[in-house]
Amino acid sequence: KLQFLYFIGNKMDGGGFCFDFGGEAAVVQKDEEKHVVPPPETLVWVIDSYGVDELTREMEEEELSTMTEAGVKIVRLQPSMLSDKECAFGKELKHTDIINGVYEGGFKLWSCAGDLCNYLKESQSDSMSGKTVIEAGCGHGIPGITALSLGAKKVVFQDYNKEVLRLLTTPNVFVNLQAGSSPAVEKIASHCEFWAGDWEAMAATPPSELTADVILSTDTLYTVNAARALTKFMKKFLAYPDGVAYVGSKTMYFGCGGGTTELSSILNADDDERRLVVKPVKKLIDGVDNDREIIAVTWSE
């Protein structure tokens, strides 16, 4: 059985805002605007299992149109995939990228995902073999898929929304694992897990005893609250003392805080005995987008 672990936490705080990242505009729906769907309730967890045969049939019956990003195949989302039947807030995504407490942007492919994939292949190609990896805020899942291609033993794809995992992440994993002698779904069942829910809720009540040798995350530091929540998630699930998290992000997100600068400030102010520290490993400055970088987050010595 392929298990989807739906762990839905409390809604994240924050008002509405709009920001523009060098042409990568994101619109966040304000709380007072039209309500689309109630925010997720706080649940312990609900397990929904899809048989391998069923998943195989579903994927093979879909006429999946794909494109390539950073060497990874990704499925082109069709409007029908975001119908009310499949995704209660799908129609709202025509004019907003984030809906506070309801949807955290997982259907959009953000720029730092490709940055992190390229960094892993260029600089960490020998360090993924046999590792347990979590991609936090996975969306399309291309860094996690890259980790699988580099020999990771297990990858947990985590996103706030179960709809993102079901309609986007899983098809992307499927189309990238089709090559080889073993059927893709058997590889998914053996090497992948899918978690949906809020980082802070997961850190408070873990859905699994699993710890990750590597945590990957991209474009997830877009507010101060998001940076704080990711910090709690990393402190809970990153293996101690040798785990490492690679985070791809803008250095700052103008108008709403966040960014690698904010994450560094949060970690520097942490007075816990077990602290995380940041080390920049790659700068990406192209003069078009806001400055981006890849950082390594490790436990302090």
N, C-alpha and C positions, 0 to 999 in steps of 0.2 A: 504494500500500500504506500502511496505517496501522501504524506501528511502535510496539511496546511494548518499551522498553529495560529489561530486568530486570538491575539491578546490585545484587547482594546482598553486603553487607559483614559484618564481624565483629559478633557479638552485643554489645549495649550492656551495660555493667556495671550493677550495682545489685541490691539485695535487694527483697523484697516489702514493700509498704506499702499503706495505705488512707488516702484523704483525702476530705474533704467540702468542696466549694466552694459553700456557700450553696444546698444542695439538689441540686447537680450532683455526686453521689457517683461516685467512681471507685475501683474495686478492682483492685489489681495482684496478679497471681498470684505467690506466693513461689516461689523456685527449687526448694525442697524438696517442693512440692506435686506432685500428679499431672502427669507430663510429657505434653504433648499432642502435640507434633511437634518434631523436632530443630530447633534454631535454624538459620537460613540459613547455608550454607557460604560462605566467601569465594570469589567468582567474579570473573573480569574482567568479562564481560557475556555475556548470551545474548539474542539478538534473536528475537522471536516475532512474525511479521507476520500480520495479519488483513486479508484483502482487503476493499475497500470494499463490494463486493456482499454478502459474508458478514455484515459488520457491519450493513448496512442490514436484511438479512433477520432477523438476530437481534433487533435493536431493535424492528422492526415486529411480530414475532411475540410479543414479550413484552407482556403486559397490564400496562403500567406505571401504577401508581397514584402520583400526585404530590401534593406539598404545596408551599407557597411559604414561603421564608425570606429576608427582606431583599430581596424582589423577584426572587428566583431560584427557579426550579422545582427541586425535589429529589425523587428517587424514594424511595418508601417501601420499605424493605427488607422482604422477605418471608422467613419462616423457611426456605423451600425454597432461597433464594439462598445460605444459609449451611450447606448440607448438606455432608457429608464429601466428596462428589464435587467440589463447587465450592470448598470452603474447609476445609482439614484441621483448623483450630482453631475452626470455626464454632460447634459445640455448646458450647464453653467460654465463649462470650461471653454466655451467659445469666447468669453469675455473676461475670464479671470484665470490666473495661474495658481492661486492659493486661496482656500476658503478656511478661515481660522477655525480650528477645532473640528474640521470636517475633512479637509483634503489638504495635503502638504506638498503638492507639486510633482508627484511621482510620474505623471504621464508625459511630462516635458523632458526633453533631453537637454541638459545644461552643459556648459562648455567644459567644466573641470573634469567631467567623467572621462573624456578622451585624453585629457592631460595625464590623469592618473594611470590609465591603461598604458600609455606610451612610457611613462616612468617605470612601471612594473616590468615591462618587456626590456627596457634599456638597462635598468640598474638592479632589478631584483629577480631576474629570470631564474637564478639558481636557488633562491631562498624560499620559494613557495612549495617545493616538493614535500609532500607528506604533511602539510600544515592544515590546521583547522582555521577557517577564515569566516568572519562575519562581515557582510557588506551592510552597513547601517544607512538607512534611507536610500535603498538600492534603485528604485525606479526601474529604468531599463535593465539594470544589472550588469552593465558591461565590464566594470572592474572585477566583479565577482566571477564573471564568465572568463575573463582573462586569467584570473587566479587558477581556475579549473584547468585552463589550457596549459598553464605552467606547472601542473602537477599537484595542486592542492588536494588533500585527501577528502576534505569536506568543506562545503561552502554553505553558510546560512544566509539567505537573502531576506533582509528585513526591510519592511516599509510600513509607514503609518496606516496605509489603506490596503485592505484585503483585495479590493477591486484591482489595484495596480498589480499585485502579485498574480492574480488570476488571469487578467486580460493582457498583460504586457510582459512582466518578468518571466513567467513560466514559458510562454511561447518563445521568447528570446533564448532562454536556456535550451529549449528543445531544438531549435533550428541550428544552434551551434554545436550540439552534441550528436547530431545525426550521422556524422562521419564515423567510420570505424566499424568493427564487427559487431559490437554490442548495440542493441537497440537503444535509442536516446532515452526512452523512459526508464529503462533499467539503470542507466547511468545516473539519471536524476534521482531515482529512488535510493541508490547506493551512496550518492555523493552530495545530495542537496537537501536542505530543509528550507521552509518558508515561514517566516514569522511576520505577523501584522500587529501593529499596535504602537503605543506611545513609549518613548524611551524612558521617561521617568517612572512610569508605571511598571515597565519591565524590570527596571533596576530595583524597584521596591519589592516586587513579587516576581522573581525570575520564572519564566516559562520552562526553563531547563537548567540543569547543573552544568551545562557546557561552558567552557571557557575557550577563548580564541587565541591562537598564537599570533594572528594578524587580524586587525580590524581595518576595513577600508570604508571611506566615506567621502562623498564629493558634493559640493554645493549645498551643504547642510548647515552652514553657519550664518545664515542670512539674517538672523536676529540675535539679540543678546540672549533671549530665552532659549532659542534653539542651541546656542553654544553651551549654555549651562546644562541643558538636558542631555546633550551628547556627552558632556563631561561625566555626568552620572552614569550613563550607559557604558562608557569606556571603563570607568573605574570598577564597574560590576563585572563586566564580561572579558576584559583583557587579562590574559594569563600573567600571573605574577611569578617571578620578577622579570621574565625575558620577553614578554609579549611586546608587540609594536603595532601602533596604528598609523596608517598613512592617510592623511586627509588632504584633499584637493579643494582649494577655496580661493576666493578673492581675498586680498589682504584686508579690505574693508568694504562694507556695503553702505554707500552713502545714504543718509536719511533714515536708517533703521538700525544702526549698530551692527554687531556681528562681525564676521570675518576672522582671519587668523590672528589679527592683532587683539581682538576681543578674547579669543580663546586663550592666548598667551597670558593676558591679564587675569583671567579667571584661574588658570592653573598656578600662576605666581602667587595669588592671594590665598591659595589652599594651604591650611595649616595641618592637614591630616598627616599621620605618620607615613602612610602610603600616598605619595604624591606623584602626579604625572608632570612631565616636563616636555617642552617643545624644542625641536631642532629643525630649522628650515633645511630642506634637501634639494629643492629646485625652484628657481624663480622663472616666471613666464611673463615677460613684458613685451607686448607686440605693438603698443602705441594706439591700438584700436579699442580693446577692451580694458576694463579696470585691471590693475596689476593682479596676477594670480600667482599662486605658489603651491608646492607640495611640501607638507611638513610631516615629520616623524614625531609621534608622541610615544614616549616610553616612561617606564617607572624610574623615579629618581633613585640614585644610588644611596 
